[in-house]
């Protein structure tokens, strides 16, 4: 379960975004054998945010996990920034449904005015 994990290791955007949503450290395995699934623009843009660690070898991966076990998470601030900018740009203390209802109401109101 992600909730009880120290971090996650992932090779694609979907898995790593779920990690960010949960506020957990993520490690992207940017290894040659995964190159085919890591060519997308959105994936490369996500990596450029610095919200997650990127490893190029098993040694890098081991070092990052060791650092996390010692409480050193150098990606925490950028992960939070990514979350607040792209995942929940509005008040994250409110349910997303609140904002969905608000936006639907705006569309209905504009349609009724027309």
N, C-alpha and C positions, 0 to 999 in steps of 0.2 A: 504494500500500500504506500503510495506516494507520501501521504501524511506523516508516516513514521520513518521515512527514509532520511538519510543524511543528504543525499543528492541523487541525481539521475545521470545516466550516460545515454546519449542519444545520437542517432545518425541523421535525423530529419527534423524539419521545423515543427511538425505536429507534436511530437513527443516533448520537445524542449519548451514549447510554448506552454503546455500543461504544467511543466515544472515551474516556470516563471509565475504563472497564475497562482500556484500554491505557495509562492515565496521561497522556494527551495533553490539551492545552487544546481546549476546544470553544467554538464561537461559534454561538449560535442566531440565525437570521435571523428576527426577529420583525417582519416587514414586512406591510403590509396584504394583499398578494396571497396570503399563506400563512395568513391568519387562520382559514380553514375547518378546516385540519388541526391547529390549535393550541388548540382549545377544550376539550380533555379535562382533567379534574381532575388526573389523574396528571402531565400535561405541566406544568400550572401549579404543582403542588406541587414538581416537580423544579426548575423555574426558581427557585422561592423558596429553594432551598438555597444559592444563590450559587456552585454548583460550576462554572458555565460563564458565559461572557460572553453578554450579550443585546444585540443591535444593533437599532436601529430605522431605520437608514439606511445607505446605502453609505459615507457619510463615517465613521460610527461603526465600521463593519466595517474600513475601511482603517486607522483609528487603532489598533484592537485588534491587527490583524495586524502593523502597524509596531512596536508595543510588544513583541509576542512575538518578532519578529525581533531586537530589541535585548536580549532576555533578560528582559523584564519580564512576569511571569505572576502577576497579583494573585489569580487564582482557584485556584492550586495547593493551598493549605492546605485550602480548602473542598472541592475536588475529592477530595483524599485522605480527608478526613473522610467524605464521601458514600460513597466506595468502601468504607471500613472499616465504615461503619454499615449500609449497605443492600446492597452487592454482595457483600462478603466479610466479614461480621461476626465470623467465626471466624478463626483463624490463616491469613492469606493465603499463608504460605510452604508450606502443605500443599495438595495437590490437592483440589479440591472433591469428587472421588470418595471420598476418605477420610471425609468427613463424611456423604456419602450412605450409605455402607456402615454407618457408626455408627448413623444414624437408622433404617435398615431393620432392623438388628439389634435395636434397642429395640422396634420394632413386633413382630417375630417373638417376642422374649422375652415381651412382654406377652400375646401371643396364646397362647403355650404355657402361661403361668401361669393363664389363664382356663379 
